[in-house]
Amino acid sequence: MAKQMQKRTLETRARLVAVATALVEQHGFAALRTEEVVQGAGVAKGTFFAHFRDKDALMDLLIGAGIDRQLDQLEKAPAPKTVEELVALQMPLIRFMTQERYVFDVILRLSGAAAIAEIGKIATTFGRFLELTTTWFERGHFRRDIPAELQADGMQAFVTQVMALHFCALHEDQGMEERLNIYLRAWLQPIT
């Protein structure tokens, strides 16, 4: 009986996630409403909250899964050898994270930087990104005077800054890729 109940619980959660994913594909993340998810899944609103503490918890799962898909692609790519390769390699991830202002806002709130008590899917993707980029810097042709971990931390800060400036009306004179190239050339060029 307990296994049957657990199976039904997992199926209900999967149905909620599937409906939410389909709604996001149709209308975007910002347009997603819990009422539509509940209705599409054919469950009561209380059932939604039995699976997710709030809409942010569902967004953490959906957006985190999208970031993970982007990171899966990055892991398959060879380590970049130049700043230009490094930036080009990351642009699909950056575009995903900035596809909507709402998505970027959720990422910032749930990245772990806001001292949230519970580490969720998005926060774990930030750790995964740092591990991946640290290996790039260990193998790449970048600075050797500072540790690869510090290079990865710095790059992550610059990526976040570039995404934030993307949404700032005062900084629309320069695209994200161009701005990131400038920042990373200054930060990562080998010292000779």
RODO-2510 file (C-alpha; in nm, 4 decimals, decimal comma):
residues 192
     n   res          X          Y          Z
     1     m     0,0000     0,0000     0,0000
     2     a     0,2825     0,2427     0,0849
     3     k     0,4591     0,1717    -0,2455
     4     q     0,1368     0,2353    -0,4369
     5     m     0,0892     0,5654    -0,2531
     6     q     0,4502     0,6665    -0,3214
     7     k     0,4072     0,5774    -0,6908
     8     r     0,0922     0,7914    -0,7093
     9     t     0,2715     1,0805    -0,5376
    10     l     0,5603     1,0626    -0,7864
    11     e     0,3171     1,0434    -1,0782
    12     t     0,1278     1,3485    -0,9519
    13     r     0,4497     1,5475    -0,9132
    14     a     0,5623     1,4422    -1,2612
    15     r     0,2243     1,5493    -1,4023
    16     l     0,2519     1,8903    -1,2323
    17     v     0,6031     1,9379    -1,3739
    18     a     0,4968     1,8218    -1,7219
    19     v     0,2010     2,0612    -1,7297
    20     a     0,4174     2,3483    -1,6030
    21     t     0,6846     2,2699    -1,8632
    22     a     0,4268     2,2708    -2,1437
    23     l     0,2791     2,6003    -2,0220
    24     v     0,6252     2,7595    -2,0066
    25     e     0,6986     2,6415    -2,3613
    26     q     0,3732     2,8015    -2,4793
    27     h     0,3698     3,1262    -2,2829
    28     g     0,7049     3,1735    -2,1064
    29     f     0,8121     3,1537    -1,7445
    30     a     0,6696     3,4883    -1,6304
    31     a     0,3209     3,3965    -1,7542
    32     l     0,3061     3,0704    -1,5589
    33     r     0,0279     3,0654    -1,2975
    34     t    -0,0121     2,7935    -1,0374
    35     e    -0,3868     2,7880    -1,1069
    36     e    -0,3199     2,6847    -1,4682
    37     v    -0,0761     2,4148    -1,3564
    38     v    -0,3275     2,2743    -1,1074
    39     q    -0,6079     2,2828    -1,3626
    40     g    -0,3951     2,1226    -1,6347
    41     a    -0,2787     1,8471    -1,3996
    42     g    -0,6313     1,7852    -1,2751
    43     v    -0,5455     1,8217    -0,9074
    44     a    -0,6516     2,0443    -0,6200
    45     k    -0,4480     2,3526    -0,5347
    46     g    -0,3509     2,1958    -0,2031
    47     t    -0,1929     1,9102    -0,3962
    48     f     0,0344     2,1587    -0,5727
    49     f     0,1479     2,2956    -0,2362
    50     a     0,2028     1,9452    -0,1031
    51     h     0,4672     1,9075    -0,3760
    52     f     0,6050     2,2638    -0,3965
    53     r     0,6183     2,5112    -0,1083
    54     d     0,5428     2,7933    -0,3551
    55     k     0,5746     2,8941    -0,7200
    56     d     0,9450     2,9742    -0,6692
    57     a     1,0102     2,6099    -0,5764
    58     l     0,8567     2,4996    -0,9058
    59     m     1,0565     2,7661    -1,0934
    60     d     1,3732     2,6507    -0,9187
    61     l     1,3111     2,3029    -1,0580
    62     l     1,2169     2,4161    -1,4117
    63     i     1,4844     2,6822    -1,4570
    64     g     1,7476     2,4691    -1,2842
    65     a     1,6710     2,1855    -1,5271
    66     g     1,7162     2,4280    -1,8178
    67     i     2,0507     2,5428    -1,6819
    68     d     2,1550     2,1794    -1,6350
    69     r     2,0737     2,1071    -2,0011
    70     q     2,2980     2,3977    -2,1023
    71     l     2,5756     2,2751    -1,8721
    72     d     2,5460     1,9263    -2,0216
    73     q     2,6295     2,0803    -2,3595
    74     l     2,9196     2,2788    -2,2143
    75     e     3,0667     1,9633    -2,0606
    76     k     3,0735     1,7957    -2,4021
    77     a     3,2696     2,0815    -2,5598
    78     p     3,6485     2,0920    -2,5627
    79     a     3,8101     2,3289    -2,3154
    80     p     3,8330     2,6749    -2,4694
    81     k     4,1779     2,8089    -2,5512
    82     t     4,0969     3,1771    -2,5982
    83     v     3,8728     3,4326    -2,4334
    84     e     3,6665     3,4498    -2,7523
    85     e     3,6119     3,0707    -2,7461
    86     l     3,5296     3,0900    -2,3749
    87     v     3,2663     3,3582    -2,4307
    88     a     3,1155     3,1934    -2,7391
    89     l     3,0871     2,8647    -2,5540
    90     q     2,8902     3,0252    -2,2706
    91     m     2,6530     3,2383    -2,4781
    92     p     2,3755     2,9737    -2,5105
    93     l     2,3711     2,9424    -2,1302
    94     i     2,3705     3,3195    -2,0873
    95     r     2,0884     3,3582    -2,3410
    96     f     1,8854     3,0946    -2,1565
    97     m     1,9378     3,2744    -1,8261
    98     t     1,8374     3,6111    -1,9762
    99     q     1,5516     3,4967    -2,1983
   100     e     1,3124     3,6812    -1,9670
   101     r     1,3760     3,9337    -1,6929
   102     y     1,1679     3,7111    -1,4664
   103     v     1,3997     3,4130    -1,5262
   104     f     1,7063     3,6204    -1,4402
   105     d     1,5362     3,7532    -1,1255
   106     v     1,4497     3,4003    -1,0099
   107     i     1,8052     3,2862    -1,0785
   108     l     1,9475     3,5700    -0,8706
   109     r     1,7105     3,5022    -0,5809
   110     l     1,7699     3,1276    -0,5799
   111     s     2,1392     3,1116    -0,6722
   112     g     2,2469     3,0799    -0,3115
   113     a     2,3899     3,4304    -0,3014
   114     a     2,0885     3,5563    -0,1081
   115     a     2,1691     3,3351     0,1925
   116     i     1,8622     3,1190     0,1458
   117     a     1,8247     2,8392     0,3957
   118     e     1,7580     2,5647     0,1416
   119     i     1,9921     2,4996    -0,1476
   120     g     1,7853     2,4132    -0,4517
   121     k     1,8363     2,3178    -0,8123
   122     i     1,9510     2,6598    -0,9357
   123     a     2,2065     2,6979    -0,6575
   124     t     2,3523     2,3563    -0,7369
   125     t     2,3907     2,4562    -1,1022
   126     f     2,6093     2,7473    -0,9939
   127     g     2,8388     2,5017    -0,8172
   128     r     2,8422     2,2793    -1,1222
   129     f     2,9300     2,5768    -1,3445
   130     l     3,2227     2,6662    -1,1175
   131     e     3,3550     2,3089    -1,1221
   132     l     3,3343     2,2970    -1,5011
   133     t     3,4983     2,6320    -1,5606
   134     t     3,7704     2,5576    -1,3064
   135     t     3,8706     2,2577    -1,5180
   136     w     3,8738     2,4813    -1,8265
   137     f     4,1157     2,7184    -1,6556
   138     e     4,3340     2,4330    -1,5358
   139     r     4,3655     2,3102    -1,8973
   140     g     4,3456     2,6393    -2,0839
   141     h     4,5871     2,9033    -2,1934
   142     f     4,4905     3,1659    -1,9429
   143     r     4,6549     3,3181    -1,6388
   144     r     4,8905     3,1048    -1,4375
   145     d     4,9581     3,3566    -1,1609
   146     i     4,6261     3,2908    -0,9803
   147     p     4,4446     2,9633    -0,9037
   148     a     4,1958     2,8244    -1,1560
   149     e     3,9230     2,8388    -0,8875
   150     l     3,9725     3,2141    -0,8513
   151     q     3,9592     3,2587    -1,2278
   152     a     3,6292     3,0659    -1,2344
   153     d     3,4856     3,2733    -0,9462
   154     g     3,5828     3,5944    -1,1218
   155     m     3,4367     3,4825    -1,4499
   156     q     3,1095     3,3884    -1,2819
   157     a     3,0938     3,7373    -1,1300
   158     f     3,1546     3,8963    -1,4699
   159     v     2,8898     3,6758    -1,6329
   160     t     2,6383     3,7820    -1,3671
   161     q     2,7320     4,1484    -1,4195
   162     v     2,6905     4,1174    -1,7958
   163     m     2,3458     3,9623    -1,7520
   164     a     2,2403     4,2317    -1,5053
   165     l     2,3559     4,5086    -1,7401
   166     h     2,1601     4,3435    -2,0206
   167     f     1,8429     4,4507    -1,8408
   168     c     1,9674     4,8031    -1,7637
   169     a     1,8483     5,0754    -2,0005
   170     l     2,1646     5,2757    -1,9352
   171     h     2,3836     4,9986    -2,0776
   172     e     2,2046     4,8843    -2,3917
   173     d     2,4781     5,0312    -2,6117
   174     q     2,6808     4,7110    -2,5843
   175     g     2,5747     4,3481    -2,6276
   176     m     2,6375     4,0813    -2,3679
   177     e     2,8930     3,8941    -2,5779
   178     e     3,0940     4,2073    -2,6531
   179     r     3,0896     4,3202    -2,2900
   180     l     3,1894     3,9764    -2,1607
   181     n     3,4791     3,9601    -2,4069
   182     i     3,6090     4,2925    -2,2741
   183     y     3,5783     4,1874    -1,9101
   184     l     3,7339     3,8451    -1,9593
   185     r     4,0203     3,9715    -2,1734
   186     a     4,1133     4,2016    -1,8858
   187     w     4,0690     3,9250    -1,6265
   188     l     4,2064     3,6162    -1,7997
   189     q     4,4720     3,7093    -2,0522
   190     p     4,7977     3,5351    -1,9779
   191     i     5,0531     3,7494    -1,8049
   192     t     5,3785     3,7377    -1,9976
***
